[in-house]
Amino acid sequence: MARRARDVQYERPAAALRVPGAGVGGLRIPLRLREGPITILGGSADALVDLPPDVRGVNMSRSVAAVLEAAEGAGSLLELASSAASRLLELHEYSSYARVVVRASAFADDAAPATGLSSPSHFSAFADVGRWRDGRTVAWLGVSVLGATACPCGAELMRSASGGSCAPPCPTHMQRARVLLAARPAESTNLVDLRASALDGLSAPAHPLLKRPDEASLIHGALSNPRFAEDAFRLAALSFISRTPSFPRDGRLRVRVRSYESIHGHDVVV
């Protein structure tokens, strides 16, 4: 009969130091959720717990089990991350803190600007929940959207080069840009408002299905709203505040913008 292997995770480590977070990353989850008009299909999770100085390693299977159990009954990304964080603390008796980040592909039906044709636009959604054993919780809900920005500087250069004869909208270079917008406390917002606010920061949204009249309308709209990445940052935040008047005054926003420049060999980040 084979001898039972030692549980080496419970051994004392060679260096008695606390580890603030260890666990599984990129765990794929078969999700199919509906949050209002938004459909969420598939995702991944990071599940971490802290380790005290006298415990060598995390019981990884427990972390996987916590996420999969939470995913079975979850009705939203936030519920999934919150339930998984609570379950991690139940299963890892040596830990005082757990954090779960769930990222997912999300889709919302959008109408093309001229023809009104509907198609599912993709964006990324995430929930990030940190929970302590004493009951304290920090939870973020966020989105990452893709659209276009038209450069205000390029438009002014073209206006000047034309001797002022270029009537707005003047031509300029455009590029795809990504806006990340997240809010805390997560319970005070939703994916619909977050996505709409992030898109408000861009010169124009991106659409998967466009006919020629739609392309013309989208290009004209983008050129009529030239924006720096810095503008996108400010306008996304301002839109969120306007859309969610009940958001707590002590709440927190996280905004990131990356412009994938078309005529430069680098990106612009804010």
Solvent accessible surface area in square Angstrom, and as a share of the most:
residue,aa,sasa,rsa
1,M,238,1.06
2,A,97,0.76
3,R,231,0.84
4,R,235,0.86
5,A,88,0.68
6,R,173,0.63
7,D,71,0.37
8,V,60,0.34
9,Q,57,0.25
10,Y,86,0.33
11,E,52,0.23
12,R,172,0.63
13,P,30,0.19
14,A,123,0.95
15,A,61,0.48
16,A,59,0.46
17,L,130,0.65
18,R,131,0.48
19,V,59,0.34
20,P,89,0.56
21,G,34,0.32
22,A,25,0.20
23,G,23,0.22
24,V,23,0.13
25,G,60,0.58
26,G,45,0.44
27,L,39,0.19
28,R,190,0.69
29,I,7,0.03
30,P,124,0.78
31,L,13,0.06
32,R,185,0.68
33,L,18,0.09
34,R,151,0.55
35,E,38,0.17
36,G,57,0.54
37,P,79,0.50
38,I,3,0.01
39,T,26,0.15
40,I,0,0.00
41,L,68,0.34
42,G,26,0.25
43,G,10,0.10
44,S,16,0.10
45,A,0,0.00
46,D,30,0.15
47,A,0,0.00
48,L,52,0.26
49,V,1,0.00
50,D,5,0.03
51,L,5,0.03
52,P,34,0.22
53,P,59,0.37
54,D,67,0.35
55,V,17,0.10
56,R,137,0.50
57,G,17,0.17
58,V,7,0.04
59,N,17,0.09
60,M,89,0.40
61,S,85,0.55
62,R,66,0.24
63,S,1,0.00
64,V,44,0.25
65,A,37,0.29
66,A,0,0.00
67,V,0,0.00
68,L,76,0.38
69,E,81,0.36
70,A,12,0.09
71,A,19,0.15
72,E,155,0.69
73,G,63,0.60
74,A,13,0.10
75,G,43,0.42
76,S,27,0.17
77,L,0,0.00
78,L,30,0.15
79,E,81,0.36
80,L,0,0.00
81,A,0,0.00
82,S,27,0.18
83,S,48,0.31
84,A,0,0.00
85,A,0,0.00
86,S,39,0.25
87,R,76,0.28
88,L,0,0.00
89,L,13,0.07
90,E,115,0.52
91,L,40,0.20
92,H,0,0.00
93,E,104,0.47
94,Y,33,0.12
95,S,2,0.02
96,S,54,0.35
97,Y,42,0.16
98,A,0,0.00
99,R,93,0.34
100,V,0,0.00
101,V,11,0.06
102,V,0,0.00
103,R,113,0.41
104,A,8,0.07
105,S,41,0.26
106,A,0,0.00
107,F,59,0.25
108,A,9,0.07
109,D,105,0.55
110,D,32,0.17
111,A,62,0.48
112,A,4,0.03
113,P,64,0.41
114,A,54,0.42
115,T,62,0.36
116,G,43,0.41
117,L,70,0.35
118,S,73,0.47
119,S,9,0.06
120,P,78,0.49
121,S,7,0.05
122,H,100,0.45
123,F,3,0.01
124,S,41,0.26
125,A,1,0.01
126,F,25,0.10
127,A,0,0.00
128,D,9,0.05
129,V,0,0.00
130,G,5,0.05
131,R,47,0.17
132,W,70,0.25
133,R,117,0.43
134,D,104,0.54
135,G,57,0.54
136,R,136,0.50
137,T,55,0.32
138,V,51,0.29
139,A,7,0.06
140,W,28,0.10
141,L,9,0.04
142,G,0,0.00
143,V,0,0.00
144,S,11,0.07
145,V,2,0.01
146,L,40,0.20
147,G,2,0.01
148,A,24,0.19
149,T,3,0.02
150,A,0,0.00
151,C,17,0.10
152,P,28,0.18
153,C,65,0.39
154,G,11,0.11
155,A,14,0.11
156,E,84,0.38
157,L,114,0.57
158,M,91,0.41
159,R,97,0.35
160,S,68,0.44
161,A,86,0.67
162,S,46,0.30
163,G,71,0.68
164,G,42,0.41
165,S,91,0.59
166,C,25,0.15
167,A,76,0.59
168,P,116,0.73
169,P,41,0.26
170,C,9,0.05
171,P,69,0.44
172,T,28,0.16
173,H,36,0.16
174,M,62,0.28
175,Q,16,0.07
176,R,150,0.55
177,A,0,0.00
178,R,79,0.29
179,V,0,0.00
180,L,48,0.24
181,L,0,0.00
182,A,0,0.00
183,A,0,0.00
184,R,75,0.28
185,P,45,0.28
186,A,1,0.01
187,E,121,0.54
188,S,39,0.25
189,T,18,0.10
190,N,66,0.34
191,L,3,0.01
192,V,62,0.36
193,D,31,0.16
194,L,0,0.00
195,R,28,0.10
196,A,24,0.18
197,S,0,0.00
198,A,0,0.00
199,L,36,0.18
200,D,57,0.30
201,G,0,0.00
202,L,7,0.03
203,S,9,0.06
204,A,7,0.05
205,P,48,0.30
206,A,47,0.36
207,H,31,0.14
208,P,85,0.53
209,L,74,0.37
210,L,45,0.23
211,K,104,0.44
212,R,212,0.77
213,P,74,0.47
214,D,0,0.00
215,E,86,0.38
216,A,64,0.49
217,S,45,0.29
218,L,32,0.16
219,I,83,0.42
220,H,106,0.47
221,G,26,0.25
222,A,2,0.01
223,L,31,0.16
224,S,54,0.35
225,N,62,0.32
226,P,48,0.30
227,R,50,0.18
228,F,92,0.38
229,A,8,0.07
230,E,78,0.35
231,D,42,0.22
232,A,0,0.00
233,F,69,0.29
234,R,156,0.57
235,L,59,0.29
236,A,0,0.00
237,A,23,0.18
238,L,115,0.57
239,S,15,0.10
240,F,0,0.00
241,I,92,0.47
242,S,87,0.56
243,R,109,0.40
244,T,12,0.07
245,P,120,0.75
246,S,102,0.66
247,F,23,0.10
248,P,44,0.28
249,R,244,0.89
250,D,109,0.56
251,G,14,0.14
252,R,123,0.45
253,L,55,0.27
254,R,71,0.26
255,V,7,0.04
256,R,133,0.48
257,V,4,0.02
258,R,106,0.39
259,S,3,0.02
260,Y,84,0.32
261,E,29,0.13
262,S,65,0.42
263,I,116,0.59
264,H,84,0.37
265,G,90,0.86
266,H,112,0.50
267,D,55,0.29
268,V,50,0.28
269,V,91,0.52
270,V,57,0.33
